[in-house]
């Protein structure tokens, strides 16, 4: 028994050292064990324990049911938010929150910023067993408790999952076991993430000849969105307009706004509809309208918070509003982080072609937070991998080999591997962009697969295929054309097909008539003197632009390989 106590104390010291002085925030349904587990956890780690419901009762001098009776749920939620704001300023605490604390987007952002958030998840049956005799929970005073818990769980579970860094099943196990399990998970989380959280890699896009005003940093890291000092350092005035969309804004806009407001930055929000179909003049004018109505000046910086569509629209708006205002890219999709946010290409689509109207306009900074990829749908994550694979194919064969080995971990969203893939992709693009800003030479090689890919997007209708999906199938067509030109081997083509299959991307193009492909490809920006120019492969790791493609050979490749139904 003595040795057990010593080993327990030793582990507690080890865990406390690994956890540091940061806060731990417990969220979950009523009855999930937040208070009981929180007290024990705080004791193990030498932290101070707080319960937000208890703090509300101390401040008001009455119990929670009385507050609900007098002020209603809205009044209680207001008091809850005030208490959470105060408690979040403390350090080295374990905080147990009320079950409905996460209903507020502001609360969710605040909790994520204030410490490591743990979701104690329990089944509805376990929650029912623990709360059926509890008279101090106003929302559960109903004749059909099981049905009420089901309704609340359905409403809140997705919000708990969105907010949490760590998830622990708090089922039927004892408190000692659960605390041990939770500490193990927290130590593992810190081991995997704290090095990432505390280390931000920066790449600089250095134009030739170099100019401090035109060169800019690309910051890459995990959970760096909330560290607004990097953004503030680039602002000519403490006023910004944040452009986002209806999908990304509920997830990250409030977090960004709160982080900026800590530095007294005034924020204007512009929320656009989501989707490639909205990348047009009408949506661009929504940005212009909002900027004009809010009297934004030449020193008001526009922040693009979202994927490639938001980045392209915002950049074009910045290039054209008042003939040019500063803007910052904060990409939240993998494709945008490794491609569209870097290099200054901005623009909108036209019914006759993709990205046909726009401008080269460089951002002041790019901030790529890989933590935002946690909420990215699997399909969009895979689409981003197409652009990452492209860098290996056109100029970095060792990176291509690395991707072949690491693809399962990329698909599993391993943050260390994701950050490395983003870094190496951005390094490759930064070097190309710095040497050829306006795409008059080597930068065109970045369009491997895009001549076919843009034809696919246009022919299918924008948004039916994601950009990365079209690029994947287009790259395979480019590889088949390269093989037909006797530039690469059949083995190389199979290797290229295999990595896209690994990534879960399409390798067969839609079955249009070859004449339709040829017509759509004439709308490509690389067309010169009415002649299509293609990016082909001399080998894996070396791309080349060719305009000497025999028409019969191109027609044969399209007829043979554009077979996807």
N, C-alpha and C positions, 0 to 999 in steps of 0.2 A: 504493500500500500504506500509506503514511504517513497519507494522508487517511482511509483506511478505519479505521486504528487510532484516529485522533482521533475519528471519528464514533462508533465503537464505545464509546470511553471516555466520550464526551459522552452517549450514550444510557444508559450504565450509571449515570452520575451523575444523569441525569434520572429514570431508573426508581427508583434508590435513594431519591431525594428524595420521589417520589410514593408509594413503598411505606412510607416511614417506618421506625420501629424495631420494628415488629411482627414476630411470628414467622411462619414459613411451615412448614407441616407436610405432608410428602409421605406419602401412603398408596397402597396398591395391591398387586397380587399379587407374589410373588417372581418376579424376572426382568423387572419393569416398568421398571426403570432408576432406582429411587429414590436409590440411593447415588451413581451416576455423575452423574445430572442434578442431584442435591442439592448435590454438591461444586462443580460448575460454576456453579450458580445462586448459591450463597453467595459465590463469588468475584466474580461480576458485581455483586452488590448490596452487597458489603462486610459480609456477615454471617458469623457463626461457624457452622460445620457440625458437626452431631452425628448419629451413626447409633445408634439404640437397641440394635441387635444387638451392635455393637462395644462399646458401654458395658457391656452385660451381660457380655461376655467379659472386659473390663478388670476389672470388679468381682469376677468369680468366678475369673479366672485360667485358665479352660478354654474350649474352643471350644463352640459351640452344640450340635453333635452329642453331645458328652460330657454336657452338661446334660440333653438329652433321654434319653440312655441311663440316667443315674443317677436323675434326678428325674421323668422322664416329661414329657409335654406340659403337664400341670397345674402342675408345679413351675416349668417355664420361663415359663408365662403369668403366674404370680405374680411372678416376678422382673421380667418385662417391664413389668407394671403399676407396680411400685415405681420402675423406672427412668424410665418416662414421667411419673410424678408429680413426680419430681425435675427432669427436663429441662423440664417445662412451666412451671416457676417462672422459667426464664431468659428473657432478653429479647433481641431482635434476632438470632435464630438461624434456621437452616434445619435442620429435623429430619426425617430419614428413618426411618420406622417399619418394624417387621417386618410381613410380609404378614398375620399373624393378629392384629395389635394391635387391630383393630376388632371382634373377636369379643366383647369385653367391652363391655356398655352403659356402664359407668363410664369405660372408656378412650375410647369414642366421644364422650361428653359432655365429658370432659377435653380432648381434642384440639380439639374445636370451640370451646371457651372459650379455649384457649391461643394461637390464631392463625388465620391463613387456611389452611384445609385444601385441599390439591390432590390429586385422585385421578388418578394416572398410569394410564390405562386402556390395556390392550394385548389383542390377540386371543389366543386360546388357542394358535394356530399360532406366533405370535411368542414367546409365553412358552415354548413347547416348544423352539423353536430356541435360545433364550438359556440354558435351564437343563438341557438334556439331558446335559451333561458335568459338571454341578456336583455335587460330592460333599459339600458343606457344608450342604445343606438336608435335614434329617432327614425331613420329610414327603414329599419327592420321591424317596426311595430305594425305587423300586418298578419292577417289570418293565414295567408299562404306564403310562408317564409321562403320555401324552396323556390317558388316561382319568382319572388322578388330578388333573391340572390342570383338567379339565372339572368334576370333582366339587367341587374347591375354589372354582373360579370361580363355579359355580352357587350355592354356599353363601354366598360373600362379596360378590359384585358388588352386591347390593342394599344391603348394609351400607356399602360404600364410597360408593355414590351417596347414601345417607342422610346420611353424615357430611361429604361434600365441599362446599366453597363453590365450587370451580373444578374443572372436569374437562378433562383434556388427553389426547388420543390419543398414546401414546408408541410408535407403530408402528415403521416401518422408517426413519424420518428420522434424520439424524445428531444428535449431542449439541448442536452449536452451533445448529442449526435449532430443536431442541426447546426449548432454553433461551430463545432469542429469542421463540419462540411462547408459551412459558409466561410470560415477563415481560410481553409484550403483554397476555395475558389477565389477569394480576394487576393491571396498571396500569388496565385497563378495569374490572375488578371494583372496585378501590378508588375509581375515579372515580364509578362508579354507586352504590356502597354506603357508602363511608366517610362521606359527608355525611349519609346516612340513619342509619348506626350512631351517629354522634356527635350527632345532633339528635333529641331526643324532644319531641314536641308534647304539651302538656297542656291539656285542657279541664276546666273545673270545672262540676259540676252544682250550681247555686246555688238553694237552695230559698227561697221567699218566705213568711213573713219568714225572712231568712237565719239560719242556725245553723251554727257551725263543726263541731258534732258530726254534723250531718246532711248538710252539703254534702261533696262528695268529688271527687277528681280522676280524670280518665280519661287515662292516659298512653298515647300512640300512638307507635310507632317500629318500627325493624327491628333484630332481634337485641338487644332490651332485656330479654328474659326472664332472661338471666344476670346482669343488674345488679340484684341483690337489695336494694340499699340503698333503692329506692323502696318495696319491700314492707316491709322491716324498720322503716322510719319510721312505718308504720301499725300496728305490733304493740304491744298493751298488755303482752304478755309474750313471751319468746323461746321460745315453744312453739306449733307449728301442727299442724293435721291437714290433709293434702292429699288431696282427693277427686278421683279421676280414673277413667278406664275402661280396659278391656283393649286398646283401640286407641291411645289417646293416651299412656298411662303408659309403654310401652316407648320412645316417641319423646322425651318431654320431662320425665318425672318426675325422673329422676336428675339431669338438668341443673339443674332447679329446686332439688332437694334439696341438691346440692353448693354451689350459689350461696348458699343460706340458711345452710348449715352453716359457711361462711366467717365468718359473723357470729354463730356459736355458737347458732344457732336449732335447737332439737330438732324433728324432723319425724316425724310419724306418717302412714303411707300407708294410704289406704282405696281399694281398687280395685273398681269396680263393673262389671257386664256392660254392653256397649255396645248402644245402640239405643233408639229411641222406645218400643218395646214394654215396656221396663223402667222407664218413668217412672211408677211406681206406689207403693202403700203398702209392698209387700214390699221394694223396693229402698231406699226411704226409711228403713225400719227397719234395713237393713244399716248405714247411716251412724250411726244412733242407737246401735246395738249396739256399733260400734267406738268411738264417743266414750265410752260408758259404761265399756266394758272397759278403756280406756286412761286412765280417771279424768280426762277433759278437764274443765277448769274454765270459769268464765264469761269469763275473759280469754284462753282458748285460741282463737286465730283459725282459722277454717276457710277453706281456699283451694280454690276451684273451678277445676281445671285440665282444660279440655275444651270441648266444644261446648255448645249450648243446653240439652240434656237434663241434663248434669252441672251446669251453672250453676243451672238451675231447682230441681233436687233438692237441691243443696248450700245454696242460699239458703233453701229451705223448712226444711231441717234446722237451719240456723243460727237461723231465726226461732222454731223450736219447741223446740230443745234448751235446757234450763235456762231456758226462757221468753225466750231471745234471747242469742246470742253473736255476736261480730264475725265478718264474713266478707269475703273479697276475691275478686273475679272475675278470672280469668286465661283469657279465651276463646281457643280455638285454631282455631275455624272462622270463616269470614267472616260468616256469619249471626249468630253469637253476638257477634262483635266490633262489629257495627254495630247490633245490635238487642237481643237478649235479655239481654246482660250489663249493659245500661244502663237504669236506671229502677226497679229494685227489685221487679219482678214475679217471684214465685217460685211454684212449685207442682208438682202432679202431675196426670196424666190420670185420668179415671174412664171405665169402659166406656161411659157414656152421654154423655161430652163431654170435649173437650180442655181442659186447664188449669182444670178446674172447682173444684179444691180447692187452696188456696194462701194466700199472704199477700203484702201489700206490705211489703218489708223491704229497705232500702237497703244496699249494700255499703260498706265503708270506702274502697274504691278499685277501679278497673278498670285492668288492664294489658293492652293489646292489642299483641302482638308480631306484626307482619305476616310475619316470617320463619317462623312456625309454619304459614303457609298453603302453604309449599313442599311439605309432605307431604300436603296436603289433596287428596282425589280430585277430579277435574274436575267430577263431578256435584255434589259438595257446594259447590265454589266457585261454580258457576252458581246453585245454590239461594240462596246468600248474596246474589248480585246482585239477586235479586227484592226483597229488603228495601231495598237501596240505591236501586233505581229508584223504590220507593215514596216516598222522601223528596222526590225531584224532583217526583213527581206531586201530592203533597198540599200542598206549600208552597214549593218552591224550583225555579221553572222554569228558571233559569240553570244550576242543577246538572243538571237533566234534559237540557238541550242539551249540556252538557259530557259527560255519560254517553253520549249518542248518538255523540259524536266519539271518545271514548276507549275504547269497548267492546272493540275488538280488543286494546288494550294491557292492559286489565283481565283479559281471558281469557288473555293471555300471561303474567300475573302480574308485570308490570312493578312493582317495589317502590315506585317514586316515585308512580306513578298509584294503586296500591293504597292507600298511606298517605293520599293526598289524598282518595280516595273514603271511606275509613274516617273521616278527620277531619271531612269535611263532613257525613257521615251522623250522627256522634256529636254534632256541634254542633246539628244540627236536632233530634235527639231530646232532648238535654240541655235545650234551651230549652223544649220542650213539657213534659217531665217536671217541670222546676222550677216551671212555672206550674200544673200539674195533676197532682199526685203520685198521687191515688187514682182517676184516670180518671172524674171527674165532669163533664168538659166537653171541652176541646180535645184532650186526650190520646186520646180515642176515635178521632180522625182517623187515628191511627197504624194503625188496623185496616182500612185500605183493602184490599179483597180478602180479608180474613180471615173474614168471615161465610160466604162461599162456600168459601173455602179450608179452613176447619175442617170444613165439611160433607164436602168431598172426602176429607180425611184420615180422618175417622171412617168414612165410607161405604166407602172402599177398604180400611180396616184400617190402624191406625197403623203407619207405617214403610214401607208399600208406595209411597206418594208421599212424598218429602221435603217438609218444611214449606214451603220456598221454592218448590218446584214447584207445590204446591197454591195458594200465595199468587199466583203468576204467573197461573195459569189463573183463579183467583178474581178477580184484578184486571181481567183482560180481560172477565169476566162483569160486573163492576161498571161497566166502561167502556161495555159494550153497554147496560146498564140506564140509565146516564147519558144515552146517546144517545137511547134510547127515551123518556126523560123530557124530551127536547129541551134538555138542559143543555150537551152538547158536540156537535161535528160528527162526521160520518163520517170526515173527514180526521184529526181528533184520535184517533179509535178506531184507525185504520190506523197512525198514528204510534206509539201505545201497543203495538199488536200487533207492529210492526216491531222495537221495541227489545227486547222479550222474545224474539223469534225470533233477533235478533242475539246475545243472551245464551245461546242454546241452551236456552231454557226452554219448557215447554208453553203453548200459547195456547188449546187446546181442552180443555174440562173432560170428565171421565168421563161416560158416558151412563147416568146413573141416571134412573129415572122422576121427573118433576118433583115428584110428591108425596113422594118419598123425600128430595129436596133440601129441600123445605119442612119436613118433619118434623125433619131433622137441623139445619136452621137455627134451629129453635125452641129448641135447646140452647145457642145462642150467648149469651155473657155480656151482649150489648147488648140482649137482649130486655127490654122493659119493658111491664108490664101485658099480657103475652101477645102483644105486638106486636113484630115484628122491625124493627130500625132498621138502615139501610144507610149505609155511607160511600160517597158518590158524588162525582163531579167536576163542578164548575161550569166548569172549564177546566183545562188542564194547568198545575199549580202552585197549584191552589186546590180543596180538598176541603170537603165539607159533609156533615153527618149528616141523613138524611131518614127519616121514619117514615110518610110519606104515599104509599107506593108502591101504586098500584092492583093488587090481587091478579091481575087478568087480565093486566096488563102484565108482572108478574114471571113469571107462568106462561108467557107467550109467549117471554120471553127465555130461560128455562130450556129450553123445548121446542126453540127454534131453535138455541141456541149450546152446550148441554151435549151435544156430539156425539162426543166422543173415545171411540173403541172400546178 
